[in-house]
Amino acid sequence: MSQPHPPFAAGILDRDATTRQDPELLESAWAEPGARLFRLRGVEIPVTTDDAGTTRLALLPTDGALALQGEGAAVGHVYVGRMSGAPVFAMLVEEESAAHDDTVTWRHPFEVGSGLTDLECEIVAVASALLRWHEAAEYSPRDGEPTAPELGGWGRREARGGELFPRTDPAVIVLIEHDDRVLLGSNALWETGRFSLLAGFVEAGESLEQTVRREIFEEAGVHLGEIGYVASQPWPFPRSLMVGFRARLADGADPDDLSPDIEEISELRWFTRDEIRNPAPDLRLPMPMSIARWMIDTWVNEGDDRGRRH
């Protein structure tokens, strides 16, 4: 049985917008006994693993003074929100300053995310999105002057007073089904045998539904009929939002008349539930932390549930 929501999208974290807007409340939150600090090193996160093999985020107690501003225009601490009532802050660290603790290992979230709790995954998503955005927003896009962090790290202020807020780039990802089969594609840049759902970024002035139809026609050469929203997933690596849809081919469309965009797609194939449930040795499906895998697993489980009911 797949999760009721995609990874990183549990909605458990209390974002506590009231505290981020008040400098005094931020100082008080930092000083709370249960306050914790999440560190991000590049894209890597710190984790600990106990003797039973359970992996957890390595969060530190807050220490010293709260510093929302780092050196120059860099961000210091950002306020993530509250984890079961306890404040959580985050910061970027350099490799040298993060290497002294032998009990902590630094791993890519894709490698360990499936072992973390939903709440821990959400902390990783929010903190990564904020900190990566700050790295790209230290200077104003209008005049090139330095900007300063504010709102506990949820915004920046230009020298002339203009406000900047974190960017999120929406992309659609589509599960196309026909006669109990699902269409998967292999990206031209991937190794042979790796397949996933078709996806693409939303263009300027385009609705999500328009993007679904355009991207699928561009990448697979087929027209879609019925489409419907499924779920979304933050993908802060560095700043995307994956918006999931399910779709069926347009009436009369030939499922075998596929025309892959050779610059992006090396192969398109229809797969049955059994072929995904029991994949061939050379078939590689999307990583467990992706909405693509969640949507595929949900589709497979629907067939299993239908079979059990009958």
N, C-alpha and C positions, 0 to 999 in steps of 0.2 A: 504494500500500500504506500503510495507516494504521500509526501507531506501535503497538508491543505493549502500551503502557500510556497512560493519559490524561496530558495535560500536567500538570506540577507533581507527578507521582506516580512518578518514576523509581526512588526508593529508593536513590540513589547516595550522598547525603550521610551522612557518619559523624556521628551526633548526639552521640557521645562523652559519655554520661551520667556517666562516672567523673569527668571534669574539672569538670563543672558543679557537682558535689556537694562539691568541695574548694576553699576559697578560695586556698590556696597554688598548687594546680594551675592555677586560673584566672589568677592573677598571672603564673605562668610561661608560660602559653599566650599571654597578651597580649604578653609580651616576646619571643616567638620571632621570628626575623628574617622568616619568611614569613607572619606573622599579618596578616590583612586586616580592614578595617572596611567594612561595608555600611551605607549611609545610606538612610533613608526619609523623604521629604518629603510629608506628607499621604498620598496613595495613590501618589505618583509615585516612580519609581526612577531612579537616575543611570546613563546608558549613554554609551558612546563608539562612534563608527562610523568605520571606517577607509576608505581610498580605494577598497577593493574592495567597500564596502557591508556589511561584516561588523559586526554589532552585538554588543557585549560589556558586561557589567556593569562599571561604574566603581568598583572596590574600591580603597580607600586603605590604605597601610601604617598599622598602629596607631602612635599617637604619644602622648606624654605619659603620664599615669597612668590606670590602669583605674578607672572610676567606675561601679559597679553601681547606685548611688543617685544620682538627679538632684536637682533643686531640690524642696524640700518632699517630697511623696509620689511624685513622678514617678520613672520608671525612668531609669537612665543607659544604660550599655552592657549588652547581653544577649549571651550566648554561644550562637551558632547551632550550631556543631559544627566538623567538619574537612572541608576541601575538598582532596582529594588529599593528605591529611596536614597541610595548613596550617590553623591555627585561623582561624575566621571569627567576628567579633563584629558587632553591629548596633546602630544608635541612631537615634532620631528627630532630625530637624534642622528648623530654621525656614527659611523661604524666604530671608531675608536672609543667613543664614550659609552657604547652599548655592549662592549665585549668582555666586561669584567666579571659577569655573573655566570658561574659554571652550571647553575641549575636551569638556566634559560637557554633555549635554542631559538634562532631566528629563522622563520620559515615563510615561504610564500603562502598567502591565505588559500590558494587553490589546493595546496598540498594537505592542509590540516583543517580546513573549514568544516568538512563533513563531521569532524570529531568535536567541534565546539557546540555550545548551546545556541539556540536561536538568538538569545539576548547578546551573547558574545559576538555572534556574526553581525548583528546589527550595529554594535559598537565599532567593529572593524569597518563596516560600510560607511557610517557617518563620519568617523574620524578620518578615514582615507580620503573621502570626498572633500572634506573641508581643507585638510592639510595640503592635498595636491592642488586645489584651487588657489590657495594662498601663494604657492610657489610661482604660479603663472600670473598673479595679479598684483605683484609688488609695485608695478608702475602703471600709471593711468594710460588707457588706450586713447584718450583724447589729447593729452599734452605731454605724455612721457614723464611726468613728475612722479615722485614717490607717493604711494598711498599708505594709509595707516590702518591696522586692524581695529575693529570695533565690534560691539554687540557680542562680546565673548568669543570672537572668531567667526561669527556668522555674517560678517560684512566687512567692507573696507571703505575708507573715506578719502576722497581726493583732496588735494591741497586747496582747491577752489570750492570745496563743499559737496561735490557730487558723490552719490552713494553707489557702491558696487556690491553685488551679491553673487553667491556661488553659481557658476554655470553648470547646467545639466544638458547634455546633448541627447535627445530622444532617438531611439532606433526601434524599428519594428522587427519582430521575429515571428515566423508564420509556420504553423503546422497545417499542411495541406493533406487532406485525406480523400480517398476514392476507393470504393469497394473494399473496405477493411484493409487498405494499405495506406502507408504514409510516404510522402515524397521527401527524400533527403538528398543533400548535395555535398560534394567534396570540393572545398576551396582549392583553387589552383596553387596556392602557396603551402598547402598541407601535404603531409606524407600520404602515400597511397593507402587507401582503405579507411581513412578517417572521414566520417560523414556526420552532418548535423542538419538542423533546420535552416531554411533560407532566411536571410535577414538583411537589413540595410538602414541607413540613416535617413531621417526625415529631412527633406529639402525645404528651402525657404518658401514660405507661402503655401505649404502643403499640409493637408490634414493627415491624420494617421491612416485613415482608410484609403486615401489616395496613395499614400506611400506603399501600403500593402499591395495594391493592384499594380502599381508601377514597378516596384522591385521584383515581384514575382514574374511579371512579363519580361522584364529586362534580363533576369537571371535564368529563367526557365522557358520563356517563350510561350507561356500558357495564360489564358484568361481565367479569372476566378468568378464564381457565382456568389453564393452566400459566404459572408465573412462575419466573424463575431469576436469580440474582445474576450480574453481569458484572464490574464493577470499581468502584473508588471514587476520588474525586479531592478533595484538600484545596482548599477555595475560601475562602481567608482574606481575604475582602473584605466584611465583616470577619472572620467566624469560622465558616464553614459547612464541612460535609463532605458532598459529593455522592455518594450511593450509587446506582450504576447497576444497573438490572434490565432484563431482556427479558421480554416477556409475549405471550401469544396470547389472543384472545377466547375466552370460555367456549363450550363446545359448543352449537350452535344459536343463538348470538347473531348478530343481523343487523348487519353492518358499516356499513350505511347508516343504522341507527337511532341516530344520535348526538344527544345533548342537552347542548350546552355550557352551562356555568355562565356566564350572561351578565354577571355581575359581574367575572369573571376572564378568560373566554375569548371572544374576538369571533368566532372561526372555527375549525372543525376540518375537516381534509382528509386523505384518503389519497393518498400519493404513491408512484409506482413508482420503481424504481432509476434508470431513464432520466430521469425528471423531476428527480431530484436530481443525477444526474451531469451533465445538461445543463439547468440551471435556466432557467426563463423570465426575461426581463429584470426583471420586477417581483417575483421571489421572492428573499427574503433569508434565508439559512440562518444557524445559530448561528455565533458567532465561532470562529476556529480554536483558541483556547486553552481552550475549554469541553469538558467531558466529553460534552455533548450532540452537538457536532460530531464528536468522536472516535467516539462510538457510531454515529452516522449513517454516517460514512465507513466504519467497519468493516462495517456491514451492507451497504452498497453494494459494497464490495470482495469480500464473500462471494459475491455474485451473479456478479461478474466472474470470480472464481476458479472457480466452479462451471461457468461457460460455457467457460472455457479447458480444463477437464478433459474436457468432452464434445466 
